[in-house]
């Protein structure tokens, strides 16, 4: 996760300035793979937390992810 997040953070600024045709360059494919891995990790964490909250019936956890999920 740390390495993937590093690739994503390094690529965000540069990506804003790039034209669409540059999407298939090796650096962009690496960025896309890293972004997908980060998203999958986050989605897994959200799914696990929601399953735990549903099983326990407790929606009052004070961790950051729980607060973000409760936000409207």
N, C-alpha and C positions, 0 to 999 in steps of 0.2 A: 504494500500500500504506500509506503513512504517513497519508494522509487517512482511508482506510477504518479503519485501526487506531485512529485518534483517535476516530472515531465509535463504534466498538465499545467502547473503554475508557470513554468518557463515558456510554454507555448501559447498561453492565452493572449498575451500582448501582441505577439508577432502575428497571430492568426487574425486579429482584427484588421490588420493592414493588408493581408494577402488577398489577391483575386481568387475567385472560385476555382480556376483551372489548376491552381497549385495544390489542390486537395489530395492528389495522388502521389505526391512526392514522398520519399521515404520518411522524412521528418514528420510529415502530417499523418502518415499511416501509424507511426509510433505514437504520436499524440492521440490519435483516435483509439488505438488499443489501450493506452494508459487511461484515457477518459472512460472507456467502457469498463475497465477493471475497477476504477474508483467508484463509478456509479453502481456496479454490481455489489461492491462491498457495502456501500451505504444502503442500498435496497435490502440487502440481507440483514443488516443491523436493524432497520426499520421493521421488517417482517418479524424478526425474532422478538423485538420489544413489543410489538402489537400482539403477538401470540401470547407472550407472557402476561401482558396486561389483561387480555381477554380471559385467559385461564384463571387468573387470580381475582379478576373483577376490580382490581385496583388501578384507577386512572390518575392517582395523585402523586406519582413519582416525581421527585424534584430534579432529576437530571436534565441536562440541556436538550437531549433528543426528545424526551417526553414533553418538555415545555413547548418545543417547536411543533410537535405533532398536535398538541392541544390548541395551538394558536389559530385564530380565524382571520 
